[in-house]
Amino acid sequence: MTAAPGPRAPGLLRRLASALYDLLLLAAVLLVATFPFLALVGGDASHGWRRHLLQVYVLIVAGVYFVAFWSRGGQTLAMKTWRIRVVRAESGGPLTTARAVLRYLLAVPSLLAAGLGFLWALVDRDRQFLHDRLAGTAIVDAGPSAAPPA
């Protein structure tokens, strides 16, 4: 199975809808994951070193969430709903943990730079995000239809 260019890449709106759904799921995960952090470092993490430590902790928890799903099946829960899968660009095979980590580490600055790495899909010949292009990964259709299941 190879990641075919063009038609196999889901539309940008579909991928962004999946990302919004992932954001909701991730917010719930982070809410639960923050409780033990606050219990260990103290209740106020709104300034100083505790704030920076919390920010790093949130990035790590989010990374674990995405890397775990991407390296085990290539789909988060939201990607399953929207029938989208992340694969290795050269072979269409599943991601290794190392490649999933690389994709995540490249996606963070892609998002922080006002989302420019995601908007790259508008000019990319295969409609892939910049972090996918750099990590050697591709987003492809995982199902027969272009709409989420009913």
C-alpha positions, 0 to 999 in steps of 0.5 A: 500500500503506497500513499498515492498523491492527490486524490487519496489525500483528504480535504483540508476541511476534513483534516481540520475537523478531525483536528478540532475533534482531537482538540476536544479529546485532548482537552479532556485528557489534559484536564485529568492529567493536570490533577496529579501535576498540581498535587505534586508541585502545588496548586498555583501553576499560573506563574514562575517556574511552575507555569513553565514546568506545566507547559512542558508537562502539557506538551509531553502529555499531548505528545504521548497521546498523539505518538501512542495513537499514530504508532499503533494503527496510524489513527487517533480516535478523531481520525478514525471517525473522519476516516483519516490515517497517517502513514509513512510517505514512501511506503504507505506503511505504519509509523514507527514510534521514532517517526511518530515522535518526529512528526509530533516535534515538527507539528508543534512549531508548525502550529505555533507559527500561526498554523502556517505549517498546516496552511502549507497543504494549500500549496503542497502538490500532494496536499500534505502539511509541512510537518508531514512533508518534513517527517516523511509521513502522509495523511491519507483516506482510511475509508471508502467515503469522504464523510464521517460515518453516520 
